Amino acid sequence: MIKNPNVILIFADDLGRGMLSCYGQQHFETPNIDRLANEGMRFNHAYGCAFCAPSRASMLTGLHDCHQGTWTYTKAGIYQSISNGEMTLSEISELIHTTGLQAGADDVFLAEIAEEAGYATGQIGKLEWGFATTAERIRRHGWQYHYGYYDHQRCHGFYPPFLFENGELTNIPGNTHADCAKHPNTESAENMEIRRNRQGKAVYSQDIFNDKIVEFLHAHKNNPFFLYHPSQLPHGPISIPDIHPAVKHSSELTTYEKEYASMILKLDETVGIILDELQRLGIDNRTMIVFCSDNGHEVYYRQEGRTSGRQRNLDGEPFDEITTKFYSETGGDVFNGNDGMGGLKFSSWEGGTRIPFLVRFPGTISPDRVSNHMLANYDLMPTLADLIGSELPQAKDGVSFLPILLEQHEHQQNHEWIVYASRLGPALVTSDGWKLRYINKTDSFQLYHLPHDYREENDISADYPDLVSRLSGWLLNACDGDFQNGMPQAHLAAYPETN
């Protein structure tokens, strides 16, 4: 294997795996993302978290999101205070640095593994921690260069009036909306006009990131680097400069759906730009690309009478997320973005947490391979350490999947189980496909056998009480003795009230 290979991590936002043609999307193709699968490896049993903040923290710390007291996140929206003149950048930074848990001297983060090995590290795109961050925090996590947003709420618009480069506020000429031109989250004639109105929307954020990515690749082409691109795409509300030619004339999709598909295709173009640039620079064969998402699918193209969301079906009947949940047919999802699984983002159903996961490394990873190895996003840290020959810090939850990539199956360790939190409570999935959900508000368990119940339709907990007892013990231990640690609220740190 090549010594000190480059690593590029592309992290999509709310990308259900069913939205990619390499996982079965029928209405359009994602040719560049498909190249990663066709020229590398596609995983069928990869897990993120139920939503973005814990997923990013889990990946960057190498720890699952059901622990007690390992990390916290703060609320989004605080950077709006710069635009309205309520707070300065230094005041915002001070508030974030004094709210919640801060990194300790012995804490080790994903990028630090590469940095300690002499790699140049860079992060370009959406913020990498929680819902609000700072330049100091990003640098503490190991990123030598960083460019992008520092506030999740501002990421809901795609025309930022300013972004940050290594902590310096950088204005984007022609983008004049303080909220980054956030669009309404429903479809109507009026909302369509808002999306089409180009006033104050000169530069689309993904185009800015594409340019910065190319600059970074050029600057570090002669030395090993670790580049992390957390994209906003395809997180809503829907926003795209133009409908992509690949779906523009589709008779099966509405305009709103075409715009959402175009956001997927915009991300696919970014992957193509990266692949082309690696070849142009002559470093393609010494660069590993990892492509994944933070969580499962979310429906942003809700239209009355056509497509519902996670809260209720097309008939207006609510999903309780316990006995009823979103399926593509009951919710009217023309894209089948959750790939036929039950549930969406925020839930502990498979559709909310199982993610696309692709790895390409020409000459090292054999092409066109599909793996059923179960992995979690917190496996990235040990895999990176294994890849570049660094020592993995103690007390991390991940397991390196490098042996699977290199077809050294005899050396591959497997998770006995993986675990993740959700709004209703934590869930645990074993390596042989048993899944236990804990429902906080009913203090109850559900058991599913995924190999025979892909859609999680048959709760068989009553048939296997001994198995429920054993798995619930594992789950409680993973939650450090309290199932409440498997709820997002356990990690939320509120800003102190000010007069």
Secondary structure, DSSP 8 states (H G I E B T S, - for coil): --SS-EEEEEEESS--GGGSGGGT--S---HHHHHHHHTSEEEEEEE--SSHHHHHHHHHHT--TTSSSS--B--S-TTHHHHTTS--HHHHHHHHHTSS----TT---HHHHHHHTT-EEEEEES-SSSSB--HHHHHHTT-SEEEE-SBTGGGGSS--SEEEETTEEEE-TT---TT-S---SS--HHHHHHHH--TT--S-HHHHHHHHHHHHHHHTTTS-EEEEEE--TT-SS---SS--HHHHT-SSS-HHHHHHHHHHHHHHHHHHHHHHHHHHHT-GGGEEEEEEESS-------BTTTB--SSB-TTS-B--SSS----HHHHT-TT-TTTT-S--TTSSSHHHHEEEEEEE-TTTS-SSEEEEEEEEGGGHHHHHHHHHT----SS------HHHHTT-GGG----SEEEE--SS--EEEETTSEEEEEEGGGTEEEEEEGGG-TT-----GGG-HHHHHHHHHHHHHHTTT-GGGGSGGGGB-------
